[in-house]
Amino acid sequence: MLIRTHAIPVVPLPVEKAAERQVVMVSKELRMPRHRMLITLLLQPLYDQGYRYLAVEALFGAELFENLFRSGISFTKVSFL
């Protein structure tokens, strides 16, 4: 039996939900690089909604900070946990 599937855009839903909240927390699986990609894709839309504070784990923080610097996104405060 063949099951039909289709791709669903994953970024719009968390961004839509973030508009209703003051804090957004994202958990990631260390062994799944796609999770880091998803978080990176969420940064600009969240910034556009007014989010200006970012806290990240140190293990992931340096890589993310480099991407932020290259993208031109300027958070008010970036904390490494």
C-alpha distances in whole Angstrom, upper triangle without the diagonal:
4,6,10,13,16,20,22,26,27,31,32,31,33,36,36,36,39,41,41,42,45,44,40,39,36,35,33,32,34,32,29,31,29,31,34,33,32,35,37,35,36,40,41,40,41,44,44,44,47,46,49,48,46,46,44,43,46,43,41,44,46,43,42,46,46,43,45,48,47,45,48,47,50,49,53,52,50,50,48,48
4,6,10,13,16,19,23,24,28,29,28,31,33,33,34,36,38,39,40,43,41,38,37,34,33,31,30,32,30,27,29,26,28,31,30,29,32,34,32,33,37,38,36,38,41,41,41,44,43,46,46,43,43,41,41,43,41,39,42,43,40,39,43,43,40,42,45,43,42,45,44,47,47,50,49,47,47,46,45
4,6,10,13,16,19,21,24,25,25,27,29,29,30,33,35,35,37,39,38,34,33,31,30,28,27,30,28,25,27,24,25,29,27,26,29,31,29,30,34,35,33,35,38,38,38,41,40,42,42,40,40,38,38,41,38,36,39,41,38,37,40,40,38,39,42,41,39,42,41,44,43,47,46,44,44,43,43
4,7,11,13,17,19,22,23,22,25,27,27,28,31,32,33,35,38,36,33,32,30,29,28,27,30,28,25,26,23,25,28,26,24,28,29,27,28,32,32,31,32,36,35,35,39,38,41,41,39,39,37,38,40,38,35,38,40,36,35,39,39,36,37,40,39,37,40,39,42,41,45,44,42,43,42,42
4,7,9,13,15,18,19,19,22,24,24,25,27,29,30,32,34,33,29,29,26,26,25,24,27,25,22,23,20,21,24,22,21,24,26,23,24,28,29,27,29,32,32,32,35,34,37,37,35,35,34,34,37,35,32,34,36,33,32,35,35,32,34,37,35,33,36,35,38,38,41,41,39,39,39,38
4,7,10,12,16,16,17,19,21,21,23,25,27,28,29,32,31,27,27,25,25,24,24,26,25,21,22,18,20,22,20,18,22,23,20,22,25,26,24,26,29,29,29,32,31,34,35,33,33,32,33,35,33,30,33,34,31,30,33,33,30,31,34,32,30,33,32,35,35,38,38,36,37,37,37
4,7,9,12,13,14,16,18,18,20,22,24,25,27,29,28,24,24,21,22,21,21,24,22,19,19,15,17,19,17,15,18,19,17,18,21,22,20,22,25,25,25,29,28,31,31,29,30,29,30,32,30,27,29,31,28,26,29,29,26,27,30,29,26,29,28,31,31,35,35,33,34,33,34
4,6,9,10,10,13,14,15,16,19,20,22,23,26,25,21,21,19,20,19,20,23,22,19,19,15,16,18,16,13,17,18,15,15,19,20,18,20,23,22,22,26,25,28,28,27,28,27,28,31,29,26,28,30,27,25,28,28,25,26,29,28,25,28,26,29,29,32,32,31,32,32,32
4,6,7,8,11,12,12,14,16,18,20,21,23,22,19,19,17,19,18,20,22,22,18,18,14,14,16,13,11,14,15,11,12,16,16,14,16,19,19,19,22,22,24,25,24,25,24,26,28,27,24,25,27,24,22,25,25,22,22,26,24,22,24,23,26,25,29,29,27,29,29,30
4,6,6,8,9,11,12,14,16,18,18,20,19,16,16,14,15,15,16,19,19,16,15,12,11,13,11,8,11,12,10,10,13,14,13,14,17,17,17,20,19,22,22,21,22,21,23,25,24,21,22,24,22,19,22,23,20,20,24,23,21,23,21,24,23,26,26,25,26,26,26
4,6,6,6,9,11,11,13,15,16,18,17,13,14,13,15,15,17,20,20,17,16,13,12,13,11,7,9,10,7,6,10,11,9,10,14,14,14,17,16,19,19,18,19,19,21,24,23,20,20,23,20,17,20,21,18,18,21,21,18,20,18,20,20,23,23,22,23,24,24
4,6,5,6,9,10,11,13,15,17,17,14,16,15,17,18,21,23,24,20,20,16,15,16,14,11,12,13,10,9,12,12,9,11,14,13,13,16,16,19,20,19,21,21,24,27,26,23,23,26,24,20,23,24,21,20,23,23,20,21,19,21,21,24,24,24,25,26,27
4,5,5,6,9,10,12,13,16,15,12,14,13,16,17,19,22,23,20,20,17,15,17,16,12,13,15,12,10,14,14,11,12,15,15,14,17,16,20,20,19,21,21,23,27,26,23,24,27,25,22,24,26,23,22,25,25,22,24,21,23,22,25,25,24,25,26,26
4,5,5,6,9,10,11,13,12,9,10,10,13,14,17,20,22,19,18,16,13,15,14,10,10,13,11,8,11,12,10,9,13,14,12,15,13,17,17,16,17,17,20,23,23,20,21,23,22,19,21,23,20,19,23,23,20,22,19,21,19,21,21,20,22,22,22
4,5,5,7,9,10,12,12,9,12,12,15,17,20,22,24,21,20,17,15,16,15,11,11,12,10,7,9,10,7,6,10,10,9,12,11,14,16,15,17,18,21,24,24,21,21,24,22,19,20,22,19,18,21,22,19,19,16,18,17,19,20,20,21,23,23
4,5,6,8,10,12,13,11,14,14,18,20,23,25,27,24,23,20,18,19,18,15,15,16,14,11,13,13,10,9,13,12,10,13,13,17,18,18,20,21,24,27,28,25,25,27,26,22,24,26,23,22,25,25,22,23,20,21,20,22,23,23,24,26,26
4,5,6,7,10,10,9,12,13,16,18,21,24,26,23,23,21,18,19,19,15,15,17,15,12,14,15,12,10,14,14,11,14,13,17,17,17,19,20,23,26,27,24,24,27,26,22,24,27,24,22,26,27,24,24,21,22,20,22,22,22,23,24,24
4,5,5,7,8,6,10,11,15,17,21,23,26,23,23,20,18,18,18,15,13,15,14,10,11,13,10,7,11,11,8,10,9,13,14,14,16,17,20,24,25,22,21,24,24,20,21,24,22,20,23,24,21,21,18,19,17,18,19,19,20,21,22
4,6,8,10,10,13,15,19,21,25,27,29,27,26,24,21,21,21,18,16,18,16,13,13,13,10,8,11,10,7,9,10,13,15,16,18,20,24,27,28,25,24,27,26,23,24,26,24,21,24,25,22,22,19,19,17,19,20,20,22,24,25
4,7,9,10,13,16,19,22,25,28,30,28,28,25,23,23,23,20,18,20,19,15,16,17,14,12,14,14,10,12,12,16,17,18,20,22,25,28,29,26,26,29,29,25,26,29,27,24,27,29,26,25,22,22,20,21,22,22,23,25,25
4,6,7,11,13,17,20,23,26,29,27,26,25,21,22,22,19,17,19,19,15,15,17,14,11,13,14,11,11,10,14,14,15,16,19,22,25,26,24,23,27,26,23,24,27,25,23,26,27,25,24,21,21,18,18,19,19,20,22,22
4,7,10,14,17,20,24,26,29,27,27,25,22,22,23,20,17,19,19,15,15,16,14,11,12,14,10,10,8,11,11,12,14,17,20,23,25,23,21,25,25,22,22,25,24,21,24,26,24,23,19,18,15,15,15,16,17,20,19
4,7,10,13,17,20,22,25,24,24,22,19,19,20,17,15,17,17,13,13,15,14,10,12,14,12,11,8,11,9,10,11,13,16,19,21,19,18,22,22,19,19,23,22,19,22,24,22,22,18,18,14,15,14,14,15,17,16
4,7,10,13,17,19,22,20,20,19,15,15,17,14,11,14,14,11,11,14,12,9,12,14,12,12,9,11,10,10,10,12,15,18,19,17,16,20,20,16,18,21,19,18,21,23,21,21,17,17,15,16,15,14,15,16,16
4,7,10,14,16,19,17,18,17,13,13,15,13,10,13,14,11,12,15,15,12,14,17,15,15,12,14,12,10,9,10,12,15,16,14,14,18,18,15,17,20,19,18,21,23,21,22,19,19,16,17,16,14,14,14,13
4,7,10,12,15,14,14,13,9,10,12,10,8,11,12,10,11,15,15,12,15,18,17,17,14,16,14,11,10,9,11,15,15,12,13,17,16,14,16,19,17,17,20,22,20,22,18,19,17,19,17,15,15,14,14
4,7,10,12,11,13,12,9,10,13,11,9,13,14,13,14,18,18,16,18,21,20,21,17,19,16,13,12,10,10,14,13,11,13,17,16,14,17,20,18,19,22,23,22,24,21,22,20,22,20,17,16,15,13
4,6,9,8,9,9,6,7,10,9,9,12,14,13,15,18,19,17,20,22,22,23,19,20,18,15,13,11,10,13,11,10,12,15,14,13,16,18,17,18,21,22,21,23,21,22,21,23,21,18,17,15,14
4,6,5,8,9,7,9,12,11,11,14,16,16,18,21,22,21,23,26,26,26,23,24,22,18,17,13,12,14,12,11,14,17,15,15,18,20,19,20,23,24,24,26,24,26,24,26,24,21,20,17,16
4,6,7,10,8,9,12,13,13,14,17,18,19,22,23,22,24,27,27,28,24,25,22,19,16,13,11,12,9,9,12,14,13,13,17,18,17,19,22,23,23,25,24,25,24,26,24,20,19,16,15
4,6,9,9,10,12,14,14,16,18,19,21,24,25,24,26,29,29,30,27,28,26,22,20,16,15,16,12,12,15,17,15,16,19,20,19,21,24,24,24,27,26,28,27,29,27,24,22,20,19
4,5,6,8,9,10,12,14,15,16,18,21,22,22,24,26,27,28,25,26,24,21,20,16,15,17,14,12,15,17,14,15,19,19,18,20,23,22,22,25,24,26,25,28,26,23,22,20,20
4,5,5,7,9,10,11,13,15,16,19,20,20,22,24,25,26,24,24,23,19,19,15,15,16,13,11,14,15,12,12,16,16,14,17,19,19,19,22,21,23,23,26,25,21,21,19,19
4,5,5,6,9,10,10,12,15,17,18,18,20,22,23,25,22,24,23,19,19,16,16,18,16,13,16,17,14,13,17,17,15,17,20,19,18,22,21,23,23,26,25,22,22,21,21
4,5,5,6,9,10,11,13,16,16,16,19,21,21,23,20,21,20,16,16,13,14,16,14,11,13,16,13,12,16,17,15,16,19,19,18,21,19,22,21,24,22,19,19,18,18
4,5,5,6,9,10,11,14,15,15,17,19,20,21,18,19,18,14,14,11,12,13,11,8,10,12,9,8,12,13,11,13,16,16,15,18,16,19,18,21,20,17,17,15,16
4,5,5,6,9,10,12,14,15,16,18,19,21,19,20,19,16,16,14,15,17,15,11,13,14,11,10,13,13,10,12,16,15,14,17,16,18,18,22,21,18,19,18,19
4,5,5,6,9,11,12,12,15,16,17,19,17,18,18,15,16,14,16,18,16,13,14,16,14,11,15,16,13,14,17,17,15,18,16,19,18,21,21,18,19,19,20
4,5,5,7,10,11,10,12,15,15,16,14,15,14,11,12,11,13,15,14,11,11,14,12,9,12,14,11,11,15,15,14,16,14,16,15,18,17,15,16,15,16
4,5,5,8,10,10,11,14,15,16,14,15,15,12,13,12,14,15,15,11,11,13,10,7,10,11,8,8,12,12,10,13,11,14,13,17,17,14,16,16,17
4,6,7,8,9,11,12,14,16,14,16,16,14,16,15,17,19,19,15,15,17,14,11,14,14,11,11,14,14,11,14,12,15,15,19,19,17,19,19,21
4,6,6,6,9,10,11,13,11,13,14,12,14,14,16,19,19,15,15,17,15,12,14,16,12,12,15,15,13,14,12,14,13,17,17,16,17,18,19
4,6,5,6,9,10,11,9,10,11,9,12,12,15,17,18,14,13,15,14,10,11,13,10,8,12,13,10,11,8,10,10,13,14,12,15,16,18
4,5,5,6,9,10,9,11,13,12,15,16,19,21,21,18,16,18,16,13,13,14,11,9,12,12,9,10,7,10,10,14,15,15,17,19,21
4,5,5,6,9,9,11,14,13,16,17,21,23,23,20,19,21,19,16,17,18,15,13,16,16,13,13,11,13,13,16,17,17,19,21,23
4,5,5,7,6,8,10,10,13,15,18,21,22,18,17,20,19,15,16,18,15,13,16,17,14,14,11,12,11,13,14,14,17,18,20
4,5,5,5,6,9,10,13,15,19,21,22,19,17,19,18,15,14,17,14,11,14,15,12,11,8,9,8,10,12,13,16,18,20
4,5,7,9,12,14,17,19,23,24,26,22,21,22,21,18,18,19,17,14,16,17,13,13,10,11,11,13,15,16,19,22,24
4,6,9,12,13,17,19,23,25,26,23,22,24,23,19,20,22,19,16,19,20,17,16,13,13,12,14,16,17,20,22,24
4,6,9,12,15,18,22,24,26,23,21,23,23,19,19,21,19,16,18,20,17,15,12,11,10,11,13,15,17,20,22
4,6,8,12,14,18,20,22,19,17,20,20,16,16,19,17,14,16,19,16,15,11,11,8,9,10,12,14,17,18
4,7,10,13,17,19,21,19,16,18,19,15,14,17,16,12,14,17,15,13,10,8,5,5,7,9,11,15,17
4,7,10,14,16,18,16,13,16,17,14,13,16,16,13,15,18,16,15,11,10,6,6,5,6,8,11,13
4,7,10,12,15,12,10,13,14,11,10,14,13,11,13,16,15,15,11,10,7,8,6,5,6,9,10
4,7,9,12,10,8,12,13,11,11,14,15,13,15,18,17,17,14,13,10,11,8,6,5,6,7
4,6,8,7,5,9,10,8,9,13,13,12,15,17,17,18,15,15,12,14,11,8,6,5,6
4,5,5,6,9,10,10,11,14,15,15,17,19,20,21,18,18,16,17,14,11,8,5,5
4,5,5,7,9,10,10,13,14,15,16,19,20,21,19,18,17,18,15,11,9,5,6
4,6,7,8,10,11,13,14,15,17,19,20,22,20,20,19,21,18,14,12,9,9
4,6,6,6,9,11,11,12,15,16,17,19,17,18,17,19,16,13,12,9,10
4,6,5,6,9,10,10,12,14,15,16,15,15,13,16,13,9,8,6,8
4,5,5,6,9,10,11,13,14,16,15,15,15,17,14,11,11,9,11
4,5,5,7,9,10,11,13,15,14,15,15,18,16,13,13,11,14
4,5,5,6,9,10,10,12,11,12,12,15,14,10,12,10,13
4,5,5,6,9,10,11,10,10,10,13,11,8,10,10,13
4,5,5,6,9,10,11,12,13,16,15,12,14,13,16
4,5,5,6,9,9,11,12,16,15,13,15,15,18
4,5,5,6,6,7,9,12,12,10,13,14,17
4,6,5,7,8,10,13,13,11,14,15,19
4,6,8,10,13,16,17,15,18,18,22
4,6,9,11,15,16,15,18,19,22
4,6,10,13,14,14,17,19,22
4,6,10,11,11,15,17,20
4,6,9,9,13,15,19
4,5,6,10,13,16
4,7,10,14,16
4,6,10,13
4,7,10
4,6
4
